[in-house]
Amino acid sequence: MTQDSQDHALELTVEQTTPMPLSGSLRCEAGELTALVGPSGAGKTSMLRVMAGLMRPRQGRVRVGTDVWLDTERGLFLPPQDRRVGLVFQHYALMPHLSALENVALPLAHLPRTERLKTAATWLDRVQLGGELIQRRPSGLSGGQQQRVAVARALAREPKLLLLDEPFSAVDQMNRRALYQLLAELRQSLNVPIVLVTHDLNEARLLADRLVVMDGGTVLQQGTPQFVHRSPRNARVADLVGIHNRFRGIWEGPGDKPGRGRLRWLVSGDQPTDSDPVLEVIDKGRIRVGQEVTWMLPGDAFELLEGASAHGQADEFAATISDVRHLGETTLATLRLRAGPGAALSISVSGADQRRVVSGTPVAVRLDLAMVHVMPKHPHERLRS
């Protein structure tokens, strides 16, 4: 990371209980994209409003590079017009009586008219909107084209921070993919922090360098998408990032190899039995012996084996395929394991393996036990076996 990117990083801390709970901190480097994810009412847009200066928290601090925009301890609060923020909304927020060119020129009122329109045209070209389209009003543009105008307008004032509030949810899937590509191309030349609010986990995984998982106004966990999906802090985070393969177990202590522990998978019921499989998984030294746990596996931790019989290895299980859904390049299915009446795995299959995923077919599956993540069980949690 260069010193230049550090000098332009976003740092935010906020803490309040009224009028609505909002708590947490985050950092986004220049050139990075951080995605705020969580359910409706999680506080994602409120965090964005604090960054933009549209909301003043009871306690907090916002700094971008060397510029401090908010510091409640010092009584400092810069209004939105003084923050150099580019903000892209879900429903575009374009002026209906102005052309695309005039909409992009709006934040450039400090320039002479000729220069203002020339700069606006340059930004519209950068978002791949040109020709006679730039003279059309919003009603004459498609949803994807309107969003390109909104992005150009946000960037025209050369912001120090770019905020995207559900920017792609109002456009169809084809336009959405094109806008993803546009954002990826723009990022290569934008040396500013970018914060995205989204409900779409696939979108967050595709676009973001970092995820910030929120619920009830609180930041629960943050990190790279891979880290959060493979090591959720607790079961609630696992829920919010869409991890389906979560199970109950009992931690039985050290395993046969250094750094490994014994995890009994409760597939037969609430109480452990001799028929429940014991898995040797990574031991991080945080779980006491005999503790009831939740454990999980990411969707890429499974391998369908040749033939329908497991080979007696501790990481291999016989199963039957059910609940098959073909989604073009991928197929989603449930594997009902014969190890126990409630044991089931949700898998995603692509490539040649898709031909083998037929409902009712017996198969064998290998689990990558190095990818097992173990968490203490919450007392009110309800999980599959």
C-alpha positions as CSV (number, residue, x, y, z in Angstrom):
1,M,0.0,0.0,0.0
2,T,1.4,3.3,-1.0
3,Q,1.7,6.4,1.2
4,D,-0.5,8.2,-1.2
5,S,-3.4,5.7,-0.7
6,Q,-3.0,5.9,3.1
7,D,-3.2,9.7,2.9
8,H,-6.6,9.5,1.2
9,A,-8.2,6.7,3.4
10,L,-11.6,7.0,5.0
11,E,-11.8,6.4,8.7
12,L,-15.2,6.4,10.5
13,T,-16.2,5.8,14.1
14,V,-19.7,6.3,15.4
15,E,-21.5,5.6,18.6
16,Q,-25.0,6.4,19.7
17,T,-28.1,4.8,21.2
18,T,-30.7,7.4,20.4
19,P,-32.6,8.4,18.3
20,M,-31.5,5.1,16.7
21,P,-28.7,2.7,17.7
22,L,-25.6,3.1,15.6
23,S,-22.3,1.7,16.6
24,G,-19.0,0.7,14.9
25,S,-16.0,1.8,13.0
26,L,-14.5,1.1,9.6
27,R,-11.6,2.1,7.4
28,C,-11.5,2.1,3.6
29,E,-8.3,2.8,1.7
30,A,-8.1,4.9,-1.4
31,G,-8.9,2.8,-4.4
32,E,-10.7,0.2,-2.3
33,L,-14.4,-0.7,-2.3
34,T,-16.0,-1.5,1.0
35,A,-19.5,-3.0,1.0
36,L,-21.9,-2.5,3.9
37,V,-24.2,-5.6,4.0
38,G,-27.0,-6.6,6.3
39,P,-30.8,-6.8,6.4
40,S,-33.2,-3.8,6.1
41,G,-32.9,-1.6,9.2
42,A,-29.4,-2.8,9.9
43,G,-28.1,0.8,9.8
44,K,-26.2,0.6,6.5
45,T,-27.7,3.8,4.9
46,S,-27.5,5.6,8.2
47,M,-23.7,4.9,8.2
48,L,-23.6,6.3,4.7
49,R,-25.5,9.4,5.8
50,V,-23.0,10.0,8.6
51,M,-20.2,9.9,6.0
52,A,-22.0,12.3,3.7
53,G,-22.9,14.8,6.4
54,L,-26.6,14.1,6.0
55,M,-26.8,12.8,9.6
56,R,-25.0,14.1,12.7
57,P,-24.4,11.3,15.3
58,R,-24.3,11.8,19.0
59,Q,-20.7,10.7,19.0
60,G,-18.4,10.0,16.1
61,R,-15.5,11.0,13.9
62,V,-15.1,11.0,10.1
63,R,-11.7,11.6,8.4
64,V,-10.8,11.4,4.8
65,G,-7.1,11.7,4.3
66,T,-6.0,14.7,6.3
67,D,-9.4,16.3,6.3
68,V,-11.6,15.8,9.4
69,W,-15.3,16.2,8.4
70,L,-16.8,15.2,11.8
71,D,-15.4,15.2,15.3
72,T,-18.1,15.5,18.0
73,E,-15.5,15.8,20.8
74,R,-14.3,19.0,19.1
75,G,-17.8,20.2,18.0
76,L,-16.8,19.9,14.4
77,F,-19.4,19.1,11.7
78,L,-18.9,19.9,8.1
79,P,-22.2,20.1,6.0
80,P,-22.5,18.0,2.9
81,Q,-21.5,20.8,0.5
82,D,-18.2,21.2,2.2
83,R,-17.2,17.5,2.2
84,R,-16.4,16.7,-1.5
85,V,-18.5,13.6,-1.5
86,G,-19.9,11.9,-4.6
87,L,-23.2,10.2,-3.8
88,V,-25.1,7.8,-6.1
89,F,-28.6,6.9,-5.1
90,Q,-30.7,3.8,-5.9
91,H,-33.3,5.8,-7.9
92,Y,-30.8,8.1,-9.7
93,A,-32.2,11.4,-8.2
94,L,-31.8,13.2,-11.6
95,M,-33.5,16.5,-12.4
96,P,-36.3,15.5,-14.8
97,H,-36.4,18.8,-16.7
98,L,-32.6,18.8,-17.5
99,S,-30.7,16.8,-20.1
100,A,-28.1,14.2,-19.1
101,L,-25.4,16.7,-19.9
102,E,-27.0,19.4,-17.8
103,N,-27.5,17.0,-14.9
104,V,-23.8,16.1,-14.8
105,A,-23.0,19.8,-15.0
106,L,-25.0,20.7,-11.9
107,P,-22.2,20.2,-9.3
108,L,-19.8,22.3,-11.5
109,A,-21.6,25.7,-11.0
110,H,-18.3,27.2,-9.9
111,L,-17.0,26.9,-13.5
112,P,-17.9,29.0,-16.6
113,R,-20.7,27.5,-18.6
114,T,-18.6,26.4,-21.5
115,E,-16.1,24.7,-19.3
116,R,-18.9,23.2,-17.2
117,L,-20.5,21.5,-20.2
118,K,-17.2,20.4,-21.6
119,T,-16.3,18.7,-18.3
120,A,-19.7,17.1,-18.0
121,A,-19.4,15.7,-21.6
122,T,-16.0,14.2,-20.7
123,W,-17.4,12.4,-17.6
124,L,-20.4,11.1,-19.6
125,D,-17.9,9.7,-22.1
126,R,-16.0,8.0,-19.3
127,V,-19.2,6.3,-18.2
128,Q,-19.7,5.2,-21.8
129,L,-22.7,7.5,-22.6
130,G,-22.3,9.6,-25.7
131,G,-23.8,10.8,-28.9
132,E,-27.3,12.2,-28.9
133,L,-28.1,10.4,-25.6
134,I,-26.4,13.2,-23.6
135,Q,-29.0,15.6,-24.8
136,R,-31.9,13.5,-23.6
137,R,-33.8,14.1,-20.4
138,P,-34.0,11.2,-17.9
139,S,-37.4,10.1,-19.2
140,G,-35.8,9.3,-22.5
141,L,-33.1,7.1,-21.1
142,S,-33.2,3.5,-19.8
143,G,-32.6,2.7,-16.2
144,G,-29.0,1.7,-16.9
145,Q,-28.4,4.9,-18.8
146,Q,-29.8,7.0,-16.1
147,Q,-27.6,5.3,-13.5
148,R,-24.6,6.1,-15.7
149,V,-25.6,9.7,-15.7
150,A,-25.9,9.6,-11.9
151,V,-22.4,8.1,-11.6
152,A,-20.9,10.7,-13.9
153,R,-22.6,13.5,-11.9
154,A,-21.1,12.0,-8.6
155,L,-17.6,11.9,-10.1
156,A,-17.8,15.3,-11.9
157,R,-17.0,17.2,-8.7
158,E,-13.9,15.1,-8.2
159,P,-14.9,13.8,-4.8
160,K,-12.6,12.6,-2.1
161,L,-15.1,9.9,-1.2
162,L,-17.6,8.0,-3.4
163,L,-20.7,6.6,-1.7
164,L,-23.1,4.2,-3.5
165,D,-26.5,3.6,-1.9
166,E,-28.0,0.5,-3.5
167,P,-27.0,1.9,-6.9
168,F,-27.8,-1.2,-9.1
169,S,-30.9,-2.6,-7.5
170,A,-33.3,-0.6,-9.8
171,V,-31.9,-1.9,-13.1
172,D,-32.3,-5.3,-14.8
173,Q,-29.8,-8.0,-14.6
174,M,-28.2,-7.3,-18.0
175,N,-27.7,-3.6,-17.2
176,R,-26.5,-4.5,-13.7
177,R,-23.7,-6.6,-15.1
178,A,-22.7,-3.8,-17.5
179,L,-22.6,-1.3,-14.6
180,Y,-20.5,-3.7,-12.5
181,Q,-18.0,-3.7,-15.4
182,L,-18.1,0.1,-15.6
183,L,-17.4,0.4,-11.9
184,A,-14.5,-2.0,-12.2
185,E,-13.0,0.1,-15.0
186,L,-13.5,3.4,-13.2
187,R,-11.9,2.1,-10.1
188,Q,-8.6,1.6,-11.9
189,S,-8.3,5.4,-12.3
190,L,-10.1,6.6,-9.1
191,N,-7.8,7.0,-6.1
192,V,-10.6,7.5,-3.6
193,P,-12.3,5.3,-1.0
194,I,-15.6,3.8,-2.3
195,V,-18.4,2.6,0.0
196,L,-21.2,0.6,-1.3
197,V,-24.5,-0.2,0.5
198,T,-26.1,-3.4,-0.9
199,H,-28.6,-6.1,0.0
200,D,-27.1,-8.4,-2.7
201,L,-24.5,-10.7,-1.2
202,N,-23.3,-11.8,-4.6
203,E,-22.9,-8.2,-5.7
204,A,-20.9,-7.5,-2.5
205,R,-18.6,-10.6,-3.1
206,L,-18.1,-9.6,-6.7
207,L,-17.3,-6.0,-6.2
208,A,-15.9,-5.5,-2.7
209,D,-12.4,-5.6,-1.3
210,R,-13.9,-5.6,2.2
211,L,-17.2,-6.5,3.8
212,V,-18.7,-4.7,6.8
213,V,-21.5,-6.8,8.2
214,M,-24.2,-4.8,10.1
215,D,-27.3,-5.7,12.1
216,G,-29.4,-3.6,14.4
217,G,-27.2,-0.6,13.8
218,T,-24.0,-2.4,14.9
219,V,-21.0,-3.4,13.0
220,L,-20.7,-7.2,13.7
221,Q,-17.6,-8.1,11.7
222,Q,-15.5,-6.8,8.8
223,G,-12.8,-8.2,6.6
224,T,-12.2,-9.5,3.1
225,P,-15.2,-11.4,1.6
226,Q,-13.3,-14.6,1.7
227,F,-12.4,-14.2,5.4
228,V,-15.9,-13.3,6.5
229,H,-17.5,-16.2,4.6
230,R,-15.0,-18.7,5.9
231,S,-14.6,-17.4,9.5
232,P,-17.8,-15.6,10.5
233,R,-17.5,-14.2,14.1
234,N,-20.8,-15.8,15.2
235,A,-23.9,-17.6,13.9
236,R,-25.7,-14.3,13.2
237,V,-22.9,-13.2,10.9
238,A,-23.1,-16.6,9.2
239,D,-26.9,-16.0,8.7
240,L,-26.4,-12.5,7.3
241,V,-23.7,-13.6,4.7
242,G,-25.8,-16.5,3.5
243,I,-23.9,-19.5,4.9
244,H,-26.3,-22.5,4.7
245,N,-24.1,-25.3,5.9
246,R,-24.2,-24.8,9.7
247,F,-24.5,-27.7,12.0
248,R,-24.5,-28.7,15.7
249,G,-21.7,-30.5,17.4
250,I,-19.8,-31.2,20.6
251,W,-16.1,-30.2,21.1
252,E,-14.3,-33.3,22.4
253,G,-10.8,-31.8,22.8
254,P,-7.4,-32.4,21.2
255,G,-7.1,-34.6,18.1
256,D,-4.5,-37.1,17.1
257,K,-2.3,-34.5,15.3
258,P,-0.9,-31.3,16.6
259,G,-3.1,-28.3,16.0
260,R,-6.2,-30.6,15.4
261,G,-9.2,-31.1,17.6
262,R,-12.1,-33.6,17.7
263,L,-15.5,-32.4,16.7
264,R,-18.5,-34.7,17.2
265,W,-21.2,-34.0,14.6
266,L,-24.6,-34.4,16.2
267,V,-26.5,-36.1,13.3
268,S,-28.7,-38.4,15.4
269,G,-30.4,-35.9,17.7
270,D,-29.7,-33.4,20.6
271,Q,-27.5,-35.8,22.5
272,P,-24.2,-37.3,21.2
273,T,-24.2,-41.0,20.3
274,D,-21.6,-43.5,19.3
275,S,-22.9,-43.4,15.7
276,D,-22.3,-39.6,15.4
277,P,-19.2,-39.0,13.1
278,V,-16.1,-37.5,14.8
279,L,-14.2,-35.0,12.6
280,E,-10.6,-33.9,13.1
281,V,-10.6,-30.2,12.4
282,I,-8.3,-27.2,13.0
283,D,-8.1,-26.4,16.8
284,K,-7.7,-22.7,17.5
285,G,-7.6,-23.3,21.2
286,R,-10.8,-21.3,21.9
287,I,-13.4,-24.0,22.7
288,R,-13.5,-25.9,26.0
289,V,-13.9,-29.6,26.1
290,G,-17.5,-30.7,26.2
291,Q,-18.9,-27.4,24.9
292,E,-21.8,-27.4,22.5
293,V,-20.8,-25.7,19.3
294,T,-22.0,-24.5,15.9
295,W,-19.8,-25.4,13.0
296,M,-19.9,-24.6,9.3
297,L,-18.4,-25.3,6.0
298,P,-18.3,-22.9,3.0
299,G,-19.9,-24.0,-0.3
300,D,-16.6,-24.9,-1.9
301,A,-15.6,-27.3,0.8
302,F,-17.2,-30.4,-0.9
303,E,-16.1,-32.8,-3.6
304,L,-18.4,-35.3,-5.3
305,L,-16.5,-38.6,-5.6
306,E,-16.6,-41.1,-8.3
307,G,-19.1,-43.9,-7.5
308,A,-21.8,-43.9,-4.9
309,S,-19.9,-45.4,-1.9
310,A,-17.6,-43.7,0.6
311,H,-14.3,-45.4,1.2
312,G,-14.4,-45.5,4.9
313,Q,-12.4,-42.3,5.4
314,A,-13.4,-40.0,8.2
315,D,-14.0,-37.1,5.7
316,E,-16.2,-39.1,3.3
317,F,-19.9,-39.7,3.5
318,A,-22.5,-41.6,1.5
319,A,-25.5,-39.4,0.5
320,T,-28.5,-39.1,-1.7
321,I,-29.1,-36.0,-3.9
322,S,-32.4,-34.1,-3.4
323,D,-33.9,-30.6,-4.0
324,V,-32.0,-30.0,-7.3
325,R,-32.2,-26.5,-8.9
326,H,-30.4,-25.9,-12.2
327,L,-29.3,-22.2,-12.6
328,G,-27.5,-22.3,-15.9
329,E,-23.8,-22.4,-15.2
330,T,-24.3,-23.7,-11.7
331,T,-26.6,-26.2,-10.0
332,L,-27.7,-26.0,-6.4
333,A,-28.6,-29.3,-4.6
334,T,-29.1,-30.8,-1.2
335,L,-27.2,-34.0,-0.2
336,R,-29.1,-36.1,2.4
337,L,-26.3,-38.0,4.3
338,R,-27.0,-41.5,5.4
339,A,-24.9,-40.9,8.5
340,G,-28.0,-39.5,10.3
341,P,-31.6,-38.7,9.7
342,G,-31.2,-34.9,9.7
343,A,-27.8,-34.5,8.2
344,A,-27.9,-32.5,5.0
345,L,-25.4,-30.4,2.9
346,S,-26.2,-27.6,0.5
347,I,-23.8,-27.7,-2.4
348,S,-23.2,-25.7,-5.6
349,V,-21.8,-27.6,-8.6
350,S,-20.5,-26.4,-11.9
351,G,-18.8,-27.9,-15.0
352,A,-19.0,-31.5,-15.8
353,D,-20.2,-32.5,-12.3
354,Q,-23.6,-30.9,-13.1
355,R,-24.5,-34.0,-15.2
356,R,-24.2,-36.1,-12.1
357,V,-26.6,-34.0,-10.0
358,V,-29.9,-35.8,-10.5
359,S,-32.5,-35.9,-7.7
360,G,-32.7,-39.3,-6.1
361,T,-29.2,-40.4,-7.2
362,P,-26.9,-42.0,-4.5
363,V,-23.5,-40.3,-4.3
364,A,-20.4,-40.0,-2.1
365,V,-19.0,-36.7,-0.9
366,R,-15.7,-35.7,0.6
367,L,-15.6,-32.8,3.1
368,D,-12.5,-30.5,3.3
369,L,-12.1,-30.6,7.0
370,A,-9.4,-27.9,6.9
371,M,-12.2,-25.5,6.0
372,V,-14.4,-26.3,9.0
373,H,-15.0,-23.2,11.2
374,V,-16.2,-23.8,14.8
375,M,-18.1,-21.3,16.9
376,P,-19.6,-21.5,20.4
377,K,-23.3,-22.2,20.1
378,H,-25.7,-19.4,21.0
379,P,-28.3,-20.6,23.6
380,H,-31.3,-19.6,21.4
381,E,-29.9,-20.9,18.1
382,R,-31.8,-23.4,16.0
383,L,-29.8,-25.3,13.4
384,R,-30.0,-28.4,11.2
385,S,-28.1,-31.4,12.5
